[in-house]
Amino acid sequence: MMNLREWSVEETDFISCYWEAGKPGEEIIKEIEQSLPYMETEMQRLAERIVKKLEKLPEKEYGEMVFCHSTVQ
C-alpha cells in the first residue's frame, strides 16, 4: 500500500495540477504523457517518475488518495 509519505513535495505539487476527484489514474497518466513533449528535461524526469508510481498504484488505492492543496484565504 502506497501512502502520501512515499511522494515527494515536488511530486504531489506536480500531480495536483492534473488531479481531480473521481478522475481515474489512467486518465491522469495519459494527460501527463501527452504533456511530456512540452516540458523541460527536469520536468520530464519528474513526470516520468510520477507516471511509474501511478502505474504501480491499484485504482482502488489511487481513488482513496487526495492530491490537492488547500488554500488559505
ABEGO torsion letter per residue (X at the ends): XBBAAABBAAAAAAAAAABBBGBBAAAAAAAAAAAAAABBAAAAAAAAAAAAAAAABBAAAAAABBABBBBBX
